[in-house]
Amino acid sequence: MFFSDCGEVQMIAYIPEACIIFFLANAWSLNRQMGIPKIVWPALILLFLYLQIRPSPQRKIQKKRLRICKNGCLLLRAFLLSTAGSIVYSLLGYMGMLQAGSLFEDPKLWLMNTVIAICVEAIPFWNGIIRLYLTSKQLGIKWRVIGGVCGMIPVVNLLVLSVLIRTAEKEADFENEKILLNRKRAEDRICATRYPILMVHGVFFRDFRYFNYWGRVPGELIRNGATIYYGEQPSAASVAECGEALAERIRKILKETGAEKINIIAHSKGGLDSRYALSKCGMGDLVASLTTVNTPHRGCEFADYLLSKIPQAQQNMVACAYNTALRGIGEINADFFAAVRDLTASACKARNEEILDVPGVYYQSVGSILSHAVSGRFPLNFSWHLVGHFDGRNDGLVGEASFPWGEQYQMLTSQGKRGISHGDMIDLNRENFDGFDVREFYVQLVHDLKEKGF
């Protein structure tokens, strides 16, 4: 079983609950065997029902959703423990190993005891599993479906249930720690930079109001004092067109805020768009710093290969499908080919000779590596092999050699075999995993900009 840092407290919490469930589940036979006073059972039932509503106070959990999730885990742990006890107790009874008079000579007694035990055990199980399904964000669709499909398969259902509990419990503990950390440093406003932050998205995405390209990152930055704006450049267009759109966006933000300059944090192709805006659109004097994240500064060799090998008819078909889909979400002038061609290694090499860094602007870059294809979400789990063939170690889309740009470069890795994908770097899947906290990474990145006077 998984225990967090407060594992001993959790154990103390769910063992009494499990004992109550066990005694109530086996009340029929225990009463016949031990002659327990009748007044005990109503009190036990009331306590059982109360604990189904409030399994434990969980006073240290700061958010209601997380408390419900944590209590669901406690109920399910109690269910597992009490069920194990009931199974052992029933088996011993059926085998006549308890030798308690005539109690075990009556098969009807044990049949009734089994029916009652199943009914009683079902209450904490469904109470707990519903709490988890309704409150846990880290379970996702995948584990919810697996849990439903495997629910009726003996042994397998217990293994899956242990994964659900562990995942939800880790989420509750992790998110609660983040709440406490942010509360502790709230007055310090460690992300309150001198200049506003402009977060620039990558290719084939837009800055939507209800689905943030950067996942939970902007909210974490704002909680720590940052002022955040978004690029809002076209999602499928050339670097030049996107750069010009960013230049106009920068002017608008500075006019709105009265700030002298702005800090840019750009992901993927957004880094190329931002460099163009600085160098070719006269934004150099209006930008204090540019941080590029997993940006293909030297392009992608595999993109050159695909454009040279895939028949033009098939390319046109894919481009038409993409453009049509993007127009459906408001991208009127979507141009799939213009975006893709500007990401090739040949195009980036030519552009790098023309787009020079602006003196006085602080340039830095970040990259990450996805260690195994299976660790990436679709479509990165497919593209990882292709990119690896041409560009070597990569994040699922961009090769390692393409990341570095500017005065400082940081290569990110995670503990274990997973690695960090192109999507992980923008919290695309809103996923917590061991070895890398994407939200805290950006908090510290922006804090560092603040410390540098930006």
C-alpha angles and dihedrals in degrees: 000000000000119000125184124212088288092048095130090055090050091050092052089049100052101035094069088046090051091049091052091049091048095051092046093045091053096036094120096061097031091056092050092047102042104023094229113196113262093235090066095064099058089048090048092049092050091049090048092052092046091053090051088061097038110017091178136343094250088191092166092062106092103197128060095225091053092047091053090047093048092048089050088056090050091052092050092048089051089048092053093049096045092045091052089051093048092050093051092045092050094046092051089049094049091049092051092238098132093063095203103157118266093337094098095041091071110082091187089061093057093042089055091044091053093050092049092046092053092049094047094044090050092063099064090038096056091037090054099040093049090051090052095046092049099044112026115093096181095062089069124181093297099063093037089058093043089050092052095046096045095041094100098042110098117237091001090068090055092050092049091046090055089054091050091050094046093048095048094043093051089049093052093048094044096047091045091053090052091052091051092046093051091046091051094052098034095109091050092062089201093182096050096118123188090245129038120263119244112198112202121200128218134242124311094014134097135204100255123187097228100031113050116209089213095051115209094345101093092050091052091049093048091050087057095050106272124143108220134198131169132232098232091190120149115287097217113032141098122290089249094053093045091046091054091049090051091050090055090046091052092051090050094050094048091049091049096047101032089228119149095221143359137226116229126209108184131182128209113322088003087076091058091047090051094049089052091050091052097045104032105025100049096250095128094098091048098051123075098185142002120205114186119199120202090336119166095230091164094036132236120292091202090060090058090050095049094048091050098045107035112085114253092240092059091045091053091049093053092044092050091051092049094045092048092050092048093048087055089064095045103277095131097172098038112163113185095180094050091054096045096044091053089057095057119109091240094052093046092049091054093044094049089061090057103036107068127184114263115241112243095030117108110230122193135157143205131201138177139197129225105214100200135018093232089060092063127081121236125319095015091063087063100039094048093079094046094048090045092056093057106023105026121221109021148162094245094279111027129049121237095244091060097060106072118094133145137009096320133030127189124194112201125210133171133219116264128015101305106085127189121284134209088258095045089062091067096036087246094164097035087233128159115210136167119272102023132059105191094190094053090045091061092043090056092043092054091042088056090053088052091050089052090055098254 
